[in-house]
Amino acid sequence: MARTGRVHSLWSLALWLIVAGVVLSTTPRTAQRFAEWRKLRTETADMERTLAHLRAQEQSLEQELRRVQTDLGRESLARQRGWLRKGEEPLRIDRD
């Protein structure tokens, strides 16, 4: 009976040593994979923020395009750029 107990103890010890070896051998890879996962998650969040910004910019540009496609919008844009209608004179202010 004592021999059975000793065999059981040896098997139990061997099993624990195997478990400890597996845990220790996989820990560095697990830590590396976790670090890579965190990096990818951060990059994904940055890209999602950039995508949201670009989508908002796209909507703004599409709205501006619709505005400029009207006669009033074209005239407004031309005046913002300093263009004058035929026969108009620019207003000059002397600061003397």
One Martini backbone bead per residue (centre of mass of N, CA, C, O) as a GRO file, in nm:
protein
   96
    1MET     BB    1   0.056   0.064  -0.019
    2ALA     BB    2   0.302   0.253  -0.009
    3ARG     BB    3   0.371   0.225  -0.306
    4THR     BB    4   0.116   0.359  -0.423
    5GLY     BB    5   0.159   0.635  -0.290
    6ARG     BB    6   0.431   0.691  -0.424
    7VAL     BB    7   0.333   0.679  -0.718
    8HIS     BB    8   0.123   0.897  -0.688
    9SER     BB    9   0.323   1.120  -0.609
   10LEU     BB   10   0.498   1.107  -0.864
   11TRP     BB   11   0.270   1.169  -1.065
   12SER     BB   12   0.189   1.435  -0.941
   13LEU     BB   13   0.463   1.574  -0.971
   14ALA     BB   14   0.489   1.536  -1.276
   15LEU     BB   15   0.235   1.689  -1.351
   16TRP     BB   16   0.319   1.963  -1.222
   17LEU     BB   17   0.577   1.995  -1.392
   18ILE     BB   18   0.436   2.003  -1.664
   19VAL     BB   19   0.254   2.243  -1.607
   20ALA     BB   20   0.481   2.441  -1.541
   21GLY     BB   21   0.625   2.415  -1.816
   22VAL     BB   22   0.392   2.510  -1.994
   23VAL     BB   23   0.346   2.783  -1.864
   24LEU     BB   24   0.641   2.891  -1.901
   25SER     BB   25   0.651   2.847  -2.219
   26THR     BB   26   0.381   3.034  -2.285
   27THR     BB   27   0.413   3.316  -2.157
   28PRO     BB   28   0.582   3.479  -2.364
   29ARG     BB   29   0.382   3.439  -2.600
   30THR     BB   30   0.139   3.560  -2.459
   31ALA     BB   31   0.260   3.838  -2.409
   32GLN     BB   32   0.316   3.899  -2.705
   33ARG     BB   33   0.025   3.869  -2.808
   34PHE     BB   34  -0.095   4.084  -2.624
   35ALA     BB   35   0.075   4.319  -2.731
   36GLU     BB   36  -0.022   4.295  -3.022
   37TRP     BB   37  -0.322   4.334  -2.962
   38ARG     BB   38  -0.298   4.618  -2.840
   39LYS     BB   39  -0.174   4.751  -3.087
   40LEU     BB   40  -0.404   4.684  -3.284
   41ARG     BB   41  -0.625   4.824  -3.122
   42THR     BB   42  -0.504   5.108  -3.140
   43GLU     BB   43  -0.493   5.126  -3.448
   44THR     BB   44  -0.795   5.084  -3.491
   45ALA     BB   45  -0.890   5.333  -3.335
   46ASP     BB   46  -0.740   5.538  -3.510
   47MET     BB   47  -0.877   5.457  -3.778
   48GLU     BB   48  -1.168   5.517  -3.685
   49ARG     BB   49  -1.122   5.818  -3.635
   50THR     BB   50  -1.029   5.885  -3.920
   51LEU     BB   51  -1.283   5.786  -4.063
   52ALA     BB   52  -1.480   5.979  -3.926
   53HIS     BB   53  -1.341   6.236  -4.025
   54LEU     BB   54  -1.364   6.173  -4.332
   55ARG     BB   55  -1.672   6.153  -4.340
   56ALA     BB   56  -1.727   6.442  -4.248
   57GLN     BB   57  -1.568   6.573  -4.478
   58GLU     BB   58  -1.734   6.454  -4.707
   59GLN     BB   59  -2.002   6.586  -4.631
   60SER     BB   60  -1.902   6.876  -4.650
   61LEU     BB   61  -1.814   6.863  -4.951
   62GLU     BB   62  -2.091   6.782  -5.064
   63GLN     BB   63  -2.235   7.035  -4.966
   64GLU     BB   64  -2.056   7.236  -5.117
   65LEU     BB   65  -2.115   7.124  -5.398
   66ARG     BB   66  -2.419   7.179  -5.397
   67ARG     BB   67  -2.390   7.484  -5.356
   68VAL     BB   68  -2.204   7.541  -5.618
   69GLN     BB   69  -2.427   7.432  -5.831
   70THR     BB   70  -2.538   7.701  -5.792
   71ASP     BB   71  -2.560   8.023  -5.874
   72LEU     BB   72  -2.523   8.147  -5.592
   73GLY     BB   73  -2.276   7.971  -5.515
   74ARG     BB   74  -2.085   8.062  -5.740
   75GLU     BB   75  -2.084   8.360  -5.669
   76SER     BB   76  -1.980   8.330  -5.381
   77LEU     BB   77  -1.713   8.193  -5.455
   78ALA     BB   78  -1.603   8.413  -5.641
   79ARG     BB   79  -1.604   8.640  -5.423
   80GLN     BB   80  -1.410   8.498  -5.226
   81ARG     BB   81  -1.181   8.508  -5.468
   82GLY     BB   82  -1.220   8.817  -5.602
   83TRP     BB   83  -1.436   8.838  -5.800
   84LEU     BB   84  -1.590   9.011  -6.076
   85ARG     BB   85  -1.804   9.174  -6.243
   86LYS     BB   86  -1.893   9.311  -6.511
   87GLY     BB   87  -1.821   9.656  -6.431
   88GLU     BB   88  -1.688   9.625  -6.169
   89GLU     BB   89  -1.552   9.778  -5.878
   90PRO     BB   90  -1.323   9.799  -5.658
   91LEU     BB   91  -1.284   9.848  -5.324
   92ARG     BB   92  -1.104  10.128  -5.189
   93ILE     BB   93  -0.897  10.179  -4.898
   94ASP     BB   94  -0.757  10.445  -4.747
   95ARG     BB   95  -0.478  10.463  -4.493
   96ASP     BB   96  -0.398  10.789  -4.396
   0.00000   0.00000   0.00000
